[in-house]
Amino acid sequence: MLNQAELGALASPLRRELLTALQEPDSATRLARRFDMSRQRIGYHMRELEKAGYIKIVEERRQRGLIERLYRVRPLAYVFAPDGFVASAEAQDRFSWATLINLIAQSLWDLVNLRRRADEGGKRLATLALEAEINFASPSARRGFSEELIQAVERLVVKYDEPGANGSRRHRLLLGAYPSPDNRKSSS
């Protein structure tokens, strides 16, 4: 969960644009030219992002007698859905932590908006939640489970998907798995 300082650092639309720009290393000087702003203004916002832990210095080099610092987004995930900003999702595959984070974040925003619309219309919101924990004996067992789960879900989607049916309503399915934060062995 973000604290007040971390949230405050993201309040500025310019800072969110800087985070997007810093997917690749860059300096305040070059970003100032790119954004057509003073280096001091860009530097101020970058210092605030650095203090909050969103960017880090990845290289320092001498440039005309001065030290130029190159910054890059830290390898963490963060999202903002209202304006469609999503950052740090480098890999778009089903086994990528960044993909899972972005799917979860998008789903959270979808659910918040759907709940609001349902409340405004005086309707219920049809959802399904499933949670389970599983202890895999080996990486190959985890891989086998993942493959079987994907195949089972794909079979069910084919079986029940009827987009042309009268009154059909599209639903989004999200499945994800990650190591339990409490990674102690279970007692069962």
C-alpha positions as MATLAB code, in Angstrom:
seq = 'MLNQAELGALASPLRRELLTALQEPDSATRLARRFDMSRQRIGYHMRELEKAGYIKIVEERRQRGLIERLYRVRPLAYVFAPDGFVASAEAQDRFSWATLINLIAQSLWDLVNLRRRADEGGKRLATLALEAEINFASPSARRGFSEELIQAVERLVVKYDEPGANGSRRHRLLLGAYPSPDNRKSSS';
ca = [
       0.000    0.000    0.000;
       1.307    3.455   -0.895;
       1.936    5.954    1.876;
       1.056    9.664    1.664;
       4.492   10.693    0.345;
       4.398    8.040   -2.376;
       0.875    9.034   -3.395;
       1.786   12.718   -3.318;
       4.727   12.122   -5.617;
       2.313   10.753   -8.211;
      -0.280   13.512   -7.965;
       1.316   15.597  -10.699;
       0.447   14.673  -14.309;
       3.968   15.811  -15.291;
       5.505   13.299  -12.876;
       3.418   10.524  -14.387;
       4.638   11.583  -17.833;
       8.217   11.538  -16.543;
       7.728    7.994  -15.242;
       6.570    6.924  -18.682;
       9.537    8.693  -20.295;
      11.984    7.063  -17.873;
      11.294    3.523  -19.023;
      14.691    4.044  -20.656;
      17.510    5.882  -18.820;
      17.544    9.629  -19.337;
      18.790   12.827  -17.691;
      16.940   15.887  -16.424;
      18.673   17.988  -19.075;
      17.514   15.828  -21.975;
      14.022   15.487  -20.519;
      13.826   19.266  -20.127;
      14.504   19.648  -23.860;
      12.007   16.912  -24.680;
       9.259   18.467  -22.527;
      10.253   22.043  -23.454;
      10.657   23.023  -19.784;
      13.459   24.304  -17.620;
      15.986   21.787  -16.341;
      15.331   23.062  -12.809;
      11.610   22.300  -13.039;
      12.217   18.803  -14.408;
      14.984   18.262  -11.827;
      12.643   19.214   -8.997;
      10.020   16.680  -10.083;
      12.650   13.995  -10.604;
      14.037   14.570   -7.091;
      10.522   14.116   -5.688;
      10.082   10.893   -7.679;
      13.479    9.684   -6.467;
      12.637   10.490   -2.804;
       9.405    8.507   -3.145;
      11.320    5.568   -4.614;
       9.896    5.581   -8.144;
      13.116    6.307  -10.014;
      16.780    5.637   -9.357;
      20.133    6.789  -10.690;
      21.511    4.161  -13.056;
      24.596    6.017  -14.280;
      26.652    9.114  -13.559;
      28.999   10.513  -16.177;
      31.047   13.654  -16.743;
      29.523   16.008  -19.283;
      31.304   19.333  -19.975;
      32.757   19.518  -16.483;
      29.479   18.597  -14.778;
      28.142   15.275  -13.608;
      25.155   14.105  -15.609;
      22.870   11.660  -13.817;
      20.818    9.185  -15.789;
      17.634    8.033  -14.095;
      15.338    5.132  -14.784;
      12.078    3.859  -13.364;
      12.697    1.400  -10.529;
      11.760   -2.195  -11.275;
       8.413   -2.096   -9.569;
       4.907   -1.954  -10.847;
       2.535    0.941  -10.437;
      -0.597    1.851  -12.278;
      -3.064    4.672  -12.723;
      -6.241    3.724  -14.466;
      -8.321    6.915  -14.724;
      -6.165    8.347  -17.493;
      -5.083    4.983  -18.873;
      -1.490    5.205  -17.655;
       0.207    1.861  -17.116;
       3.928    1.560  -16.578;
       6.547   -1.091  -15.957;
       4.794   -3.857  -17.848;
       7.785   -4.837  -19.925;
       6.838   -8.438  -20.642;
       3.410   -9.230  -22.040;
       3.213  -12.943  -21.368;
       1.145  -15.043  -19.011;
       4.111  -15.882  -16.755;
       5.263  -12.280  -16.253;
       4.807  -10.618  -12.859;
       4.286   -7.269  -14.628;
       1.458   -8.680  -16.722;
      -0.219  -10.063  -13.594;
       0.114   -6.729  -11.772;
      -1.365   -4.818  -14.694;
      -4.256   -7.267  -15.082;
      -5.030   -7.020  -11.377;
      -4.843   -3.233  -11.429;
      -7.062   -2.961  -14.501;
      -9.533   -5.343  -12.887;
      -9.605   -3.238   -9.707;
     -10.463   -0.113  -11.676;
     -13.042   -2.011  -13.732;
     -14.699   -3.315  -10.557;
     -14.756    0.108   -8.896;
     -16.402    1.634  -11.976;
     -18.821   -1.268  -12.439;
     -19.821   -1.089   -8.750;
     -20.493    2.639   -9.090;
     -22.616    2.098  -12.219;
     -24.511   -0.778  -10.585;
     -25.226    1.383   -7.516;
     -26.436    4.242   -9.716;
     -28.753    1.840  -11.575;
     -29.917    0.070   -8.432;
     -28.605   -3.244   -9.744;
     -26.493   -6.092   -8.406;
     -23.014   -6.706   -9.740;
     -22.496  -10.320  -10.840;
     -19.012  -11.453   -9.831;
     -17.172  -14.616   -8.912;
     -14.158  -14.930   -6.649;
     -12.037  -17.993   -6.069;
      -8.991  -18.245   -3.866;
      -6.855  -21.271   -3.161;
      -3.353  -22.035   -1.985;
      -1.338  -24.936   -3.301;
       2.089  -26.265   -2.361;
       4.082  -27.403   -5.382;
       6.749  -30.036   -4.791;
       8.909  -28.725   -7.642;
       9.064  -26.165  -10.446;
       8.026  -28.879  -12.894;
       4.909  -29.598  -10.791;
       4.033  -25.881  -10.856;
       4.583  -25.793  -14.611;
       2.411  -28.911  -15.115;
      -0.376  -27.459  -12.964;
      -0.206  -24.185  -14.913;
      -0.491  -25.954  -18.256;
      -3.418  -28.117  -17.108;
      -5.206  -25.120  -15.603;
      -4.821  -23.127  -18.827;
      -6.156  -26.052  -20.877;
      -9.123  -26.557  -18.528;
     -10.054  -22.878  -18.611;
      -9.686  -22.727  -22.403;
     -12.030  -25.752  -22.726;
     -14.621  -24.087  -20.454;
     -14.407  -20.805  -22.358;
     -15.046  -22.607  -25.653;
     -17.923  -24.555  -24.098;
     -19.749  -21.597  -22.530;
     -18.844  -18.646  -24.788;
     -21.933  -17.648  -26.779;
     -21.441  -14.065  -27.950;
     -24.361  -14.213  -30.410;
     -26.904  -15.606  -27.946;
     -29.900  -13.425  -27.186;
     -29.213  -11.537  -23.943;
     -25.637  -12.763  -23.624;
     -23.403  -10.600  -21.490;
     -19.624  -10.552  -21.702;
     -17.638  -11.263  -18.535;
     -13.931  -10.960  -17.945;
     -12.046  -13.834  -16.328;
      -8.784  -13.234  -14.498;
      -6.672  -16.000  -13.033;
      -3.333  -15.406  -11.439;
      -0.911  -17.152   -9.158;
       2.059  -15.922   -7.172;
       4.129  -17.206   -4.252;
       2.358  -16.745   -0.949;
       3.851  -13.841    1.041;
       3.669  -16.137    4.062;
       5.786  -18.878    2.525;
       5.856  -21.165    5.551;
       4.901  -24.783    5.024;
       1.239  -25.457    5.676;
       0.293  -27.778    8.520;
      -1.981  -29.935    6.367;
];
